[in-house]
Amino acid sequence: MREEYKKVATLENEIEARLLGSILNERNVPHLIISYYDTPFDGLYQTQKGWGYISAPGACIEEIREIIAHLSKESNLNDVS
């Protein structure tokens, strides 16, 4: 039986999504990255909800949140300079 995937976090942009996806793939962490982009509305929901979101099995949520926090911290350090 497959474990149910739960929403972990909202992703702000495609760069963040690709970087996070790459790290999780490298670590063999199961996840799904879903974009809010929709062709009929030309991405209207992305301006309201963020670029998309990541979901994962419950057992992986904490690890993913730690990675996101680490990436966010690194990004903030780079913005200061």
Long-range contacts (C-beta under 8 A, 24 or more apart in sequence): 3-57, 3-58, 3-59, 4-57, 4-58, 5-32, 5-55, 5-56, 5-57, 6-55, 6-56, 6-57, 6-58, 6-61, 7-53, 7-54, 7-55, 8-53, 8-54, 8-55, 8-56, 8-61, 8-64, 8-65, 8-68, 9-53, 9-54, 9-64, 9-65, 9-68, 10-49, 10-50, 10-51, 10-52, 10-53, 11-50, 11-51, 11-52, 11-53, 11-54, 12-50, 12-51, 13-51, 14-51, 16-51, 16-71, 17-51, 17-52, 17-54, 19-71, 20-54, 20-64, 20-67, 20-68, 20-71, 23-67, 23-71, 24-64, 24-67, 27-63, 29-56, 29-60, 29-63, 29-64, 30-56, 30-57, 30-60, 31-55, 31-56, 31-60, 31-64, 32-56
